[in-house]
Amino acid sequence: MAHGAILFDLDGVLADSRRPIIDCVNAALVELGHGTRSEAEVETTIGPPTLVGFSQLLDAPPDSDVVAEAVRAYRALYVDALWETPSYPGVPEVVRALAEEWTLGVATSKPRRYAEPVLEAIGLADAFAVVAGPVPDGPDDKLSMVIEATGALGGASAMIGDRHYDIEAAREQKLHAIGVTWGFGTYAELRAAGADVIVDQADELLEAATRARRFTSR
């Protein structure tokens, strides 16, 4: 019997999307005449909605035409590149182990039409009961996705993420907030956001899940 539900962020936790995202972002910028950005600069935009990321890179409002054009160009490239996405060392094995005791869900700011194939690409699509990601004309912020996933699962105990958006949404929903350092955020960012626990290795998530069980049973 499942002990409850655990939510995962996608990019930076389950999927090492660094290479396909950076390559497609810079290809889109070049295509539109903006020039490339450094890998470090692009990495800081991975996590929030794509409109927000390009808004930062182009120093333009998220609802501007220049940002919308860049997002369209990026997505046209990414729809094929996403199939080259790997996972992180040890993560698939830990996910499978957790799935034996917990119901798992994904709460991501990546549009669902891309999130689901990314899960297929890393071989974990069948491990998750729910995938909450933005749909056309719907909300795209992390809190909304966490609320959607939690509702679909009938509740959740914890959220695992690599950026402050994940931790803040978890705390807002009173979930055990678990930060991981192998993604796109930093230890300092996760700690400042209020993570209950921060792990450096995938196998540490097993103990973190046990803590989440204690946290929710108090």
SERO-4910 file (N, C-alpha, C, O; in steps of 0.05 Angstrom, whole numbers):
BEGIN
 pado doro    nc1    nc2    nc3   cac1   cac2   cac3    cc1    cc2    cc3    oc1    oc2    oc3
  Met    A     17    -24      0      0      0      0     18     25      0     38     26     14
  Ala    A     10     45    -16     26     69    -18     24     85      8      3     86     21
  His    A     46     97     16     47    113     40     35    141     36     31    156     55
  Gly    A     30    149     11     21    176      4     33    183    -23     40    165    -38
  Ala    A     34    208    -28     44    217    -55     67    236    -52     69    252    -33
  Ile    A     85    235    -71    108    253    -73    108    266   -100    105    252   -120
  Leu    A    112    292   -101    114    306   -126    143    312   -134    160    317   -116
  Phe    A    149    310   -159    176    317   -170    174    340   -190    155    341   -205
  Asp    A    193    357   -189    198    375   -212    210    358   -234    219    336   -228
  Leu    A    210    368   -258    220    352   -281    249    360   -288    268    346   -282
  Asp    A    252    384   -300    278    393   -309    296    399   -284    288    414   -267
  Gly    A    319    386   -284    337    391   -261    334    372   -238    351    372   -220
  Val    A    314    355   -239    310    335   -218    309    307   -230    325    290   -224
  Leu    A    290    303   -248    288    278   -262    303    278   -289    316    259   -296
  Ala    A    301    300   -303    312    302   -330    335    322   -331    333    345   -323
  Asp    A    358    313   -342    381    331   -346    377    345   -373    389    338   -393
  Ser    A    360    366   -372    353    380   -397    372    401   -405    367    416   -424
  Arg    A    394    404   -391    413    426   -396    421    428   -426    417    449   -438
  Arg    A    431    406   -437    441    408   -465    420    415   -485    423    434   -500
  Pro    A    398    400   -487    378    407   -507    365    434   -503    360    448   -523
  Ile    A    361    443   -478    349    469   -474    368    491   -482    361    510   -497
  Ile    A    393    490   -473    413    511   -479    417    513   -510    417    534   -521
  Asp    A    420    490   -523    424    490   -552    401    502   -566    404    517   -585
  Cys    A    376    494   -558    353    504   -572    347    534   -566    339    548   -584
  Val    A    353    542   -542    350    571   -535    368    588   -553    360    607   -565
  Asn    A    394    580   -554    413    596   -570    408    594   -600    411    613   -614
  Ala    A    399    571   -609    392    568   -637    368    587   -644    368    599   -665
  Ala    A    349    588   -626    326    606   -631    334    635   -631    325    651   -647
  Leu    A    352    642   -612    361    670   -611    376    678   -636    373    700   -647
  Val    A    393    660   -645    409    665   -670    390    668   -693    393    686   -710
  Glu    A    371    650   -695    351    650   -717    337    677   -719    331    686   -741
  Leu    A    332    689   -696    318    714   -695    336    739   -694    326    761   -692
  Gly    A    362    734   -696    381    756   -698    389    768   -671    399    791   -671
  His    A    385    754   -649    392    765   -623    420    758   -614    431    771   -596
  Gly    A    431    737   -625    458    728   -616    456    709   -593    435    709   -579
  Thr    A    476    693   -588    476    673   -567    481    685   -540    491    708   -537
  Arg    A    474    670   -519    479    677   -492    497    655   -480    498    633   -491
  Ser    A    512    661   -459    529    642   -447    512    619   -435    489    623   -428
  Glu    A    525    596   -432    510    573   -420    501    580   -392    479    573   -384
  Ala    A    518    594   -377    511    601   -349    487    619   -349    469    616   -332
  Glu    A    485    638   -368    462    656   -369    437    642   -375    416    647   -363
  Val    A    438    623   -395    414    608   -402    406    590   -379    382    587   -374
  Glu    A    425    578   -365    418    560   -343    401    574   -321    384    561   -309
  Thr    A    406    599   -317    391    613   -296    362    616   -303    345    622   -286
  Thr    A    355    613   -328    327    616   -337    312    589   -338    289    589   -344
  Ile    A    326    567   -331    313    541   -332    299    537   -305    312    537   -284
  Gly    A    273    532   -306    258    529   -282    232    544   -283    210    531   -281
  Pro    A    232    570   -287    207    585   -290    195    580   -317    208    568   -334
  Pro    A    170    589   -322    158    587   -349    176    598   -371    191    617   -366
  Thr    A    174    586   -395    191    594   -417    189    624   -424    209    637   -430
  Leu    A    165    635   -422    162    663   -427    178    680   -408    190    700   -416
  Val    A    179    672   -383    195    687   -363    225    684   -369    239    704   -367
  Gly    A    233    660   -377    262    656   -383    271    674   -407    292    687   -405
  Phe    A    256    674   -428    263    691   -451    260    720   -445    275    737   -456
  Ser    A    242    727   -427    239    755   -419    265    764   -406    274    786   -410
  Gln    A    277    747   -389    302    753   -376    325    756   -396    341    774   -395
  Leu    A    326    737   -415    348    737   -434    346    760   -453    367    771   -462
  Leu    A    322    769   -460    319    790   -480    313    817   -467    310    837   -480
  Asp    A    311    818   -440    306    842   -426    281    856   -437    281    880   -443
  Ala    A    260    840   -440    234    850   -451    212    838   -435    215    817   -422
  Pro    A    188    851   -434    166    840   -419    157    813   -428    159    807   -452
  Pro    A    148    795   -410    140    768   -418    118    768   -439    116    749   -455
  Asp    A    101    789   -439     78    789   -458     85    805   -483     67    811   -498
  Ser    A    110    811   -488    118    826   -512    120    808   -536    123    783   -534
  Asp    A    117    820   -560    119    805   -585    146    791   -589    148    769   -599
  Val    A    167    805   -580    194    794   -585    198    769   -568    211    750   -577
  Val    A    187    768   -544    189    744   -527    172    722   -539    181    699   -540
  Ala    A    148    728   -547    130    708   -559    143    695   -584    141    671   -588
  Glu    A    156    712   -600    169    702   -624    192    683   -617    195    662   -629
  Ala    A    207    690   -597    230    674   -588    220    647   -577    232    626   -582
  Val    A    198    648   -562    187    623   -551    178    604   -573    182    580   -572
  Arg    A    165    615   -593    155    599   -616    179    586   -630    178    562   -637
  Ala    A    200    601   -635    223    591   -649    237    569   -632    245    548   -642
  Tyr    A    239    574   -606    251    554   -588    235    528   -588    247    506   -591
  Arg    A    209    530   -585    192    506   -583    192    490   -609    190    465   -608
  Ala    A    194    503   -632    196    489   -657    221    472   -659    221    451   -671
  Leu    A    242    481   -646    267    465   -645    266    444   -623    276    422   -627
  Tyr    A    256    451   -600    257    434   -577    239    409   -580    246    388   -568
  Val    A    218    410   -596    200    388   -598    215    363   -609    206    340   -603
  Asp    A    236    367   -624    252    344   -633    276    339   -614    283    316   -609
  Ala    A    288    360   -605    312    358   -588    307    345   -561    325    332   -549
  Leu    A    282    347   -551    276    336   -524    281    306   -522    285    296   -500
  Trp    A    279    293   -545    282    263   -545    311    255   -538    316    231   -533
  Glu    A    330    274   -538    357    268   -531    363    273   -502    386    272   -493
  Thr    A    342    279   -486    346    285   -458    352    260   -442    338    240   -444
  Pro    A    374    261   -426    380    239   -407    369    245   -380    359    267   -374
  Ser    A    370    225   -362    365    230   -334    391    234   -320    412    238   -333
  Tyr    A    391    235   -294    416    238   -278    424    211   -266    407    193   -262
  Pro    A    450    207   -261    459    182   -249    444    175   -224    442    190   -205
  Gly    A    433    151   -224    420    140   -200    391    149   -197    376    137   -181
  Val    A    382    169   -212    354    179   -208    333    158   -217    314    154   -202
  Pro    A    336    146   -241    315    126   -248    312    104   -228    290     95   -222
  Glu    A    334     94   -217    333     72   -198    319     81   -172    303     66   -161
  Val    A    324    105   -163    311    116   -139    282    120   -144    265    115   -126
  Val    A    275    131   -167    246    135   -173    231    108   -172    209    107   -161
  Arg    A    243     88   -184    230     61   -184    227     51   -155    207     39   -149
  Ala    A    247     55   -139    246     46   -111    224     61    -96    209     49    -81
  Leu    A    223     88   -100    202    103    -87    174     95    -96    155     95    -81
  Ala    A    172     89   -122    146     82   -133    134     56   -121    110     51   -123
  Glu    A    151     40   -108    141     16    -95    126     23    -69    110      7    -60
  Glu    A    132     46    -58    119     53    -32    102     78    -33     86     83    -16
  Trp    A    106     95    -54     92    120    -56     79    122    -83     87    109   -103
  Thr    A     58    138    -85     46    146   -111     62    171   -119     65    190   -103
  Leu    A     71    172   -144     88    194   -153     74    211   -173     58    202   -190
  Gly    A     80    237   -172     69    256   -192     91    276   -200    111    279   -186
  Val    A     86    289   -222    104    310   -232     89    336   -232     66    337   -241
  Ala    A    102    357   -222     91    384   -223    112    402   -236    133    407   -223
  Thr    A    108    410   -261    129    424   -276    118    448   -290     94    449   -297
  Ser    A    135    468   -295    127    491   -311    131    486   -341    125    503   -357
  Lys    A    142    463   -348    145    456   -376    118    448   -386    104    432   -373
  Pro    A    109    458   -409     83    451   -420     80    420   -421     99    406   -427
  Arg    A     56    411   -414     51    382   -412     58    368   -438     67    345   -438
  Arg    A     53    381   -461     58    368   -487     88    362   -491     95    346   -508
  Tyr    A    105    375   -476    134    369   -477    142    353   -453    160    336   -455
  Ala    A    130    357   -430    137    342   -406    133    312   -409    150    296   -401
  Glu    A    110    305   -420    104    276   -422    124    262   -441    133    240   -433
  Pro    A    131    273   -464    152    259   -480    180    259   -467    195    241   -471
  Val    A    186    280   -451    212    279   -437    212    256   -417    233    242   -415
  Leu    A    190    251   -403    189    228   -385    192    202   -401    204    183   -391
  Glu    A    181    201   -425    185    177   -442    215    175   -450    226    153   -449
  Ala    A    227    197   -456    255    197   -465    274    186   -443    293    173   -449
  Ile    A    268    192   -418    285    183   -396    275    156   -385    286    146   -365
  Gly    A    254    145   -397    245    118   -389    230    117   -363    229     96   -350
  Leu    A    216    139   -355    202    140   -330    173    147   -332    160    152   -312
  Ala    A    162    147   -356    134    156   -360    115    139   -344     95    149   -333
  Asp    A    121    113   -341    102     95   -328    104     97   -297     88     85   -283
  Ala    A    124    112   -287    127    113   -258    110    134   -245    107    135   -220
  Phe    A     97    151   -261     83    174   -250     53    172   -256     45    168   -278
  Ala    A     37    175   -234      8    173   -237     -4    198   -249    -25    198   -262
  Val    A     10    221   -245     -1    247   -253     22    264   -264     44    264   -252
  Val    A     18    278   -286     37    298   -297     22    324   -299      5    327   -317
  Ala    A     28    343   -282     16    369   -282     35    389   -295     56    395   -284
  Gly    A     28    399   -319     44    418   -333     25    437   -347      2    430   -353
  Pro    A     34    461   -354     16    480   -367      4    470   -393     17    455   -408
  Val    A    -21    478   -398    -35    472   -423    -42    499   -435    -42    519   -421
  Pro    A    -47    500   -462    -53    526   -474    -75    541   -460    -96    530   -453
  Asp    A    -70    567   -455    -89    585   -443    -94    579   -413   -113    589   -401
  Gly    A    -77    562   -401    -79    556   -373    -57    569   -357    -39    581   -369
  Pro    A    -57    567   -331    -35    578   -315    -10    563   -320    -10    540   -327
  Asp    A     13    577   -315     39    563   -320     58    566   -297     81    558   -299
  Asp    A     49    577   -274     67    581   -251     69    555   -236     51    538   -237
  Lys    A     90    552   -221     95    527   -206     74    521   -185     66    499   -181
  Leu    A     66    542   -171     45    538   -150     20    525   -162      9    507   -150
  Ser    A     11    535   -185    -13    525   -197     -9    495   -205    -28    479   -202
  Met    A     15    488   -214     20    461   -222     21    442   -197     12    419   -198
  Val    A     32    452   -175     33    436   -150      4    432   -140     -3    410   -131
  Ile    A    -12    453   -141    -40    451   -132    -55    431   -150    -70    414   -140
  Glu    A    -50    432   -176    -64    414   -195    -56    385   -189    -73    367   -187
  Ala    A    -30    380   -186    -20    352   -182    -30    342   -155    -39    319   -153
  Thr    A    -29    359   -134    -37    350   -108    -67    343   -108    -76    323    -96
  Gly    A    -83    360   -122   -111    354   -124   -117    328   -139   -134    313   -130
  Ala    A   -103    323   -160   -107    299   -176    -99    274   -160   -111    253   -165
  Leu    A    -80    276   -143    -71    254   -127    -86    250   -100    -81    231    -86
  Gly    A   -103    270    -94   -117    269    -69   -100    276    -45   -105    267    -23
  Gly    A    -80    292    -51    -61    301    -30    -33    292    -36    -29    275    -53
  Ala    A    -13    304    -22     15    296    -26     30    303      0     21    319     16
  Ser    A     52    289      3     68    293     27     92    311     22    100    326     40
  Ala    A    104    310     -2    129    324     -7    131    333    -36    118    322    -54
  Met    A    148    353    -40    155    363    -66    185    363    -68    199    373    -51
  Ile    A    196    351    -90    225    350    -95    231    369   -118    220    365   -140
  Gly    A    249    388   -113    256    407   -134    284    417   -132    298    412   -113
  Asp    A    292    432   -153    320    442   -154    321    472   -155    343    483   -155
  Arg    A    298    486   -155    298    515   -156    280    526   -134    264    511   -122
  His    A    283    552   -128    267    564   -107    238    563   -113    221    563    -94
  Tyr    A    230    563   -138    202    561   -146    189    536   -134    166    537   -124
  Asp    A    203    514   -135    193    488   -125    190    489    -95    169    481    -84
  Ile    A    210    499    -82    210    500    -52    188    519    -42    174    512    -23
  Glu    A    186    542    -55    166    561    -46    138    551    -50    120    554    -33
  Ala    A    133    537    -73    107    525    -78    100    503    -58     78    501    -48
  Ala    A    121    487    -51    117    466    -31    109    477     -4     91    468      9
  Arg    A    124    498      4    118    510     30     90    523     30     76    522     50
  Glu    A     83    535      8     57    548      6     34    527     10     13    533     22
  Gln    A     39    503      0     20    481      2     24    463     27     11    442     30
  Lys    A     43    471     44     50    456     68     59    428     62     52    409     77
  Leu    A     75    425     41     88    400     35    116    400     45    128    421     48
  His    A    127    377     51    155    374     58    172    382     34    169    370     13
  Ala    A    188    402     37    203    414     14    231    402     12    248    407     30
  Ile    A    236    386     -8    262    372    -11    277    384    -35    267    384    -58
  Gly    A    300    395    -30    316    407    -51    338    388    -60    349    373    -44
  Val    A    345    388    -86    367    372    -96    387    391   -110    380    411   -122
  Thr    A    413    385   -107    434    403   -116    445    395   -143    464    409   -153
  Trp    A    435    374   -156    447    366   -182    433    380   -206    440    375   -229
  Gly    A    414    397   -200    399    410   -222    409    438   -228    434    442   -231
  Phe    A    391    457   -232    398    483   -241    399    505   -219    408    527   -224
  Gly    A    392    497   -195    394    516   -173    419    511   -157    436    495   -165
  Thr    A    421    525   -135    445    522   -117    435    516    -89    412    519    -82
  Tyr    A    454    506    -73    448    501    -45    438    526    -31    418    525    -17
  Ala    A    451    548    -37    443    573    -24    415    582    -32    400    591    -15
  Glu    A    408    578    -57    381    585    -67    360    568    -53    340    578    -44
  Leu    A    366    542    -51    347    524    -39    344    529     -9    321    529      2
  Arg    A    366    534      4    365    540     33    350    566     38    334    568     56
  Ala    A    355    587     22    342    612     26    312    610     21    296    625     33
  Ala    A    304    592      3    275    588     -2    261    573     20    236    573     21
  Gly    A    277    561     38    264    547     60    262    517     58    244    505     69
  Ala    A    279    504     42    278    475     39    281    462     66    298    470     83
  Asp    A    265    441     71    266    426     96    291    408     96    303    404    117
  Val    A    299    398     73    323    382     71    334    386     43    319    389     24
  Ile    A    360    385     41    374    387     15    392    363     11    408    357     29
  Val    A    390    350    -12    407    326    -17    425    331    -41    419    346    -59
  Asp    A    448    317    -40    468    319    -62    468    295    -80    479    297   -102
  Gln    A    458    273    -70    459    248    -86    431    236    -88    414    239    -70
  Ala    A    426    222   -110    399    212   -115    390    192    -93    367    193    -84
  Asp    A    408    175    -83    399    155    -63    391    168    -37    378    155    -20
  Glu    A    399    193    -32    391    206     -8    362    213     -7    350    219     14
  Leu    A    349    211    -31    320    217    -32    304    196    -17    282    201     -8
  Leu    A    315    172    -14    301    151      0    297    158     30    275    155     41
  Glu    A    318    168     42    316    177     70    300    202     72    284    206     91
  Ala    A    302    220     52    286    244     52    256    238     51    240    252     63
  Ala    A    249    217     36    221    209     34    211    198     61    189    203     69
  Thr    A    229    184     75    222    174    102    217    198    121    198    197    137
  Arg    A    233    219    118    229    243    134    202    256    128    188    266    145
  Ala    A    195    255    102    170    267     93    147    252    106    127    265    113
  Arg    A    149    226    109    128    210    121    124    219    150    102    221    160
  Arg    A    147    223    164    146    231    192    134    260    194    118    266    212
  Phe    A    142    276    175    133    304    174    103    306    172     90    322    186
  Thr    A     92    290    154     63    291    149     46    276    170     22    278    171
  Ser    A     60    259    186     45    244    206     44    258    233     32    249    252
  Arg    A     58    281    235     59    296    261     32    308    267     29    321    288
***
